[in-house]
Structures are given as structure tokens and as C-alpha cells.
Amino acid sequence: MLLVRNFSAILQARSARPCVIFFDELDSLAPARGASGDSGGVMDRVVSQMLAEIDGLNDSTQDLFIIGASNRPDLIDPALLRPGRFDKLLYVGVNSEASYRERVLKALTRKFKLKEDISLLSIAKRCPPNFTGADMYALCADAWFHAAKRKALASDSDSTGSDEMDVSIIVEYEDFLKVLGEISPSLSMAELKKYELLREQFEGSSR
């Protein structure tokens, strides 16, 4: 159903211009033809149909854009990456600049109540170079959880019996440090290096 729906989008694009067609996980939709695991050549026919449909849109390139996303561009059928099809490569890597990560942390913690002396820039500098956006999100979420747990334990140990209790959760610098000591980047340095090599390979072939 997903393949049919995607091809229907290409067919409808002629009458829906201007528009953008986006394919996620392009390597699974259009793998290199001739694969040994393609029983009956089904995927080969799917890729051939996709190429034909994209070629049919060449007369409308000024107001129609086709974008694909993939973590494995080396698995995509080479014919799909030729001029007139997906001929521009944009590598979206991991930004390890502390100032950039500080802005990400500010956005992720905009609804948090942070301790006044906390430095998000200092936290950003402590993040591993292979930290992704998802890792930054996990860092903030877990830091808030640690702060909430600390607040709950403090409330349980409070024996005053006061009905007026401060329920606000304040995230401290130490909460982030504790999470940084526990969390592992979802992308290893070896995987990051592999993506860098893929970028060099495809950028070199497109020159």
C-alpha cells in the first residue's frame, strides 16, 4: 500500500503543482536492481516504474520538487541518482559545535524550570561529539526525570506534614551531569565515520 500511495502521489503531482513530493527511507523503496533476494524481480519492476514516473515530470521541474531521505544512499539504485532525478546530495550530519547545541538545549528545556546558575553552554560542551538530536532530547528528558525523582524523595522525607508543599520541579546542573554519565550516544563514532565516507563517495561522484 505504501508503494502504491507513493506512486499515486507522483501521478497527482502533475495537477497539484506547485508541490513537493517527499520519500522517506528511499533505500527501501528503490533499492539497487538485480539484488539476489528479490524473488521474482518485484522490486526491480517497482524501481523501473518509479524511474519512468519521475522522468515524466521533467517538464515541470520549476514548480515541482522531489526529495528523498535515506541513511544508506549506497543501497539506492544508481539510476535514481543520475542528473534529472535525485541529482543533488545534501548531507545532514551531526553538528558538534557547542553554540549550536546550546540553542538546541534552550529549545528543549524552554518549558523546564532551570536553576538560576545553570549553564547550558557548559552542558553542551560536555556532550560527546557524536550526540544526535535524539540524544539531546533524551538528555533533557532524563535530566528532568532525575530532578522529579529527587523532588519526590525529598517530599517523602519531609515529616512536617504541611499541606502547602512546593511541587515545582527545578532541574539542576548536576541532573544533566548525572545523565551524561549514564547515557550512551545512539550513533557510534564508527558509524559516524562511515557516513562521512559515504558523503565523500557521493560528493566525489557528483562532481
C-alpha positions as CSV (number, residue, x, y, z in Angstrom):
1,M,0.0,0.0,0.0
2,L,2.9,2.4,0.8
3,L,4.4,1.9,-2.7
4,V,1.1,2.4,-4.4
5,R,0.4,5.5,-2.4
6,N,3.8,7.0,-3.2
7,F,3.4,6.4,-7.0
8,S,-0.1,7.9,-6.8
9,A,1.5,11.0,-5.3
10,I,3.8,11.2,-8.4
11,L,0.9,10.9,-10.7
12,Q,-1.2,13.5,-8.9
13,A,1.8,15.9,-8.8
14,R,1.1,17.0,-12.4
15,S,-2.2,18.5,-11.5
16,A,-1.2,19.7,-8.0
17,R,1.7,22.0,-8.9
18,P,3.4,23.7,-7.2
19,C,4.2,20.9,-4.8
20,V,6.9,18.9,-3.0
21,I,7.0,15.1,-3.0
22,F,8.9,13.6,-0.1
23,F,10.1,9.9,0.0
24,D,11.3,8.7,3.4
25,E,13.7,5.7,3.6
26,L,14.3,5.9,-0.1
27,D,16.7,3.0,0.0
28,S,13.9,0.6,1.0
29,L,11.6,2.0,-1.8
30,A,14.2,2.0,-4.6
31,P,17.0,-0.5,-3.8
32,A,19.6,-1.3,-6.4
33,R,18.2,-3.6,-9.0
34,G,19.5,-7.1,-9.5
35,A,19.6,-8.0,-5.8
36,S,19.8,-11.7,-5.1
37,G,17.0,-11.5,-2.5
38,D,14.4,-10.0,-4.9
39,S,12.2,-13.0,-5.6
40,G,10.6,-12.7,-8.9
41,G,12.1,-9.3,-9.7
42,V,9.2,-7.5,-7.9
43,M,11.4,-4.7,-6.6
44,D,13.2,-4.3,-10.0
45,R,9.8,-3.6,-11.6
46,V,8.9,-1.2,-8.8
47,V,12.2,0.8,-9.3
48,S,11.7,0.8,-13.1
49,Q,8.2,2.2,-12.7
50,M,9.4,4.8,-10.3
51,L,12.2,5.9,-12.7
52,A,9.6,6.2,-15.5
53,E,7.2,8.3,-13.4
54,I,10.0,10.7,-12.3
55,D,11.2,11.1,-15.9
56,G,7.7,12.0,-16.8
57,L,7.9,15.0,-14.6
58,N,11.0,16.6,-16.2
59,D,8.9,19.2,-18.0
60,S,7.7,20.7,-14.7
61,T,10.9,21.0,-12.7
62,Q,10.4,24.7,-12.0
63,D,7.4,24.2,-9.7
64,L,7.7,20.6,-8.5
65,F,10.4,19.2,-6.2
66,I,11.1,15.5,-5.4
67,I,13.0,15.0,-2.1
68,G,14.2,11.7,-0.7
69,A,15.8,10.8,2.7
70,S,18.0,7.9,3.4
71,N,20.6,6.6,5.9
72,R,22.0,4.3,3.3
73,P,22.4,6.1,-0.1
74,D,24.8,3.3,-1.1
75,L,21.8,0.9,-1.3
76,I,19.8,3.1,-3.7
77,D,19.6,2.2,-7.3
78,P,22.3,4.2,-9.1
79,A,20.0,5.2,-11.9
80,L,17.9,7.1,-9.4
81,L,20.9,9.4,-8.6
82,R,21.6,10.5,-12.1
83,P,21.0,14.1,-13.4
84,G,17.4,14.9,-13.8
85,R,16.3,12.6,-10.9
86,F,17.8,12.8,-7.4
87,D,20.9,14.6,-8.7
88,K,21.7,16.8,-5.6
89,L,23.0,15.3,-2.4
90,L,22.6,17.1,0.9
91,Y,24.4,15.5,3.8
92,V,22.8,16.2,7.2
93,G,25.4,15.2,9.7
94,V,25.9,15.7,13.5
95,N,26.6,19.3,14.5
96,S,29.1,19.2,17.4
97,E,29.5,23.0,17.8
98,A,28.8,23.9,21.4
99,S,26.9,27.1,20.5
100,Y,24.6,25.2,18.2
101,R,24.0,22.5,20.9
102,E,23.3,25.3,23.4
103,R,20.5,26.6,21.2
104,V,19.1,23.0,20.9
105,L,19.2,22.7,24.7
106,K,17.4,26.0,25.2
107,A,14.7,24.9,22.8
108,L,14.3,21.5,24.5
109,T,14.2,23.0,28.0
110,R,12.1,26.0,27.3
111,K,9.3,24.6,29.5
112,F,11.6,23.5,32.2
113,K,12.2,25.4,35.4
114,L,16.0,25.5,35.5
115,K,18.2,26.5,38.5
116,E,19.3,30.1,38.0
117,D,23.0,29.4,37.9
118,I,22.8,26.6,35.3
119,S,24.9,27.0,32.2
120,L,23.5,25.2,29.1
121,L,26.7,26.1,27.2
122,S,28.7,24.2,29.7
123,I,26.4,21.2,29.4
124,A,26.7,21.4,25.6
125,K,30.5,21.4,25.8
126,R,30.3,18.2,27.8
127,C,28.2,16.3,25.3
128,P,30.1,13.7,23.2
129,P,30.9,14.8,19.6
130,N,28.6,12.1,18.2
131,F,25.5,13.2,20.1
132,T,22.5,13.4,17.8
133,G,19.3,15.5,18.2
134,A,17.6,12.4,19.6
135,D,20.3,12.1,22.2
136,M,19.9,15.7,23.2
137,Y,16.2,15.1,23.7
138,A,16.9,12.1,25.8
139,L,19.4,14.1,27.9
140,C,16.9,16.8,28.7
141,A,14.1,14.3,29.4
142,D,16.2,12.2,31.7
143,A,17.6,15.2,33.5
144,W,14.0,16.4,34.2
145,F,13.2,12.8,35.4
146,H,16.2,12.9,37.8
147,A,15.0,16.2,39.2
148,A,11.5,14.9,39.6
149,K,12.8,11.8,41.4
150,R,14.9,14.0,43.7
151,K,11.8,16.1,44.5
152,A,9.7,13.1,45.2
153,L,12.3,11.6,47.6
154,A,12.6,15.0,49.4
155,S,8.8,15.2,49.8
156,D,8.7,11.6,51.3
157,S,11.3,12.5,53.8
158,D,9.6,15.7,54.8
159,S,7.9,15.0,58.2
160,T,6.5,18.4,58.8
161,G,3.1,17.4,57.5
162,S,2.5,20.8,55.9
163,D,-0.4,20.9,53.4
164,E,1.4,23.7,51.5
165,M,4.1,21.9,49.6
166,D,6.1,23.4,46.7
167,V,5.5,20.9,43.8
168,S,7.6,22.7,41.2
169,I,10.5,20.7,39.8
170,I,13.8,22.6,39.4
171,V,16.3,21.0,37.1
172,E,19.9,21.5,38.3
173,Y,23.3,21.3,36.6
174,E,24.0,18.0,38.5
175,D,21.0,16.4,36.9
176,F,22.4,16.9,33.5
177,L,25.9,15.7,34.6
178,K,24.4,12.5,36.1
179,V,22.5,11.7,32.8
180,L,25.7,12.4,30.8
181,G,27.4,9.8,32.9
182,E,24.7,7.2,32.2
183,I,23.6,7.8,28.6
184,S,25.3,6.4,25.5
185,P,25.2,8.1,22.1
186,S,22.8,6.4,19.7
187,L,25.4,6.9,16.9
188,S,28.8,5.4,17.4
189,M,32.0,7.1,16.2
190,A,32.5,4.2,13.7
191,E,29.0,4.7,12.3
192,L,29.6,8.5,12.1
193,K,32.9,7.8,10.2
194,K,31.0,5.5,7.8
195,Y,28.5,8.3,7.0
196,E,31.4,10.7,6.4
197,L,33.0,8.2,4.0
198,L,29.6,7.9,2.2
199,R,29.4,11.6,1.9
200,E,32.9,11.8,0.3
201,Q,32.0,9.0,-2.0
202,F,28.8,10.6,-3.3
203,E,30.1,14.1,-3.4
204,G,33.1,12.9,-5.4
205,S,30.9,11.1,-7.9
206,S,28.7,14.1,-8.4
207,R,31.5,16.4,-9.4
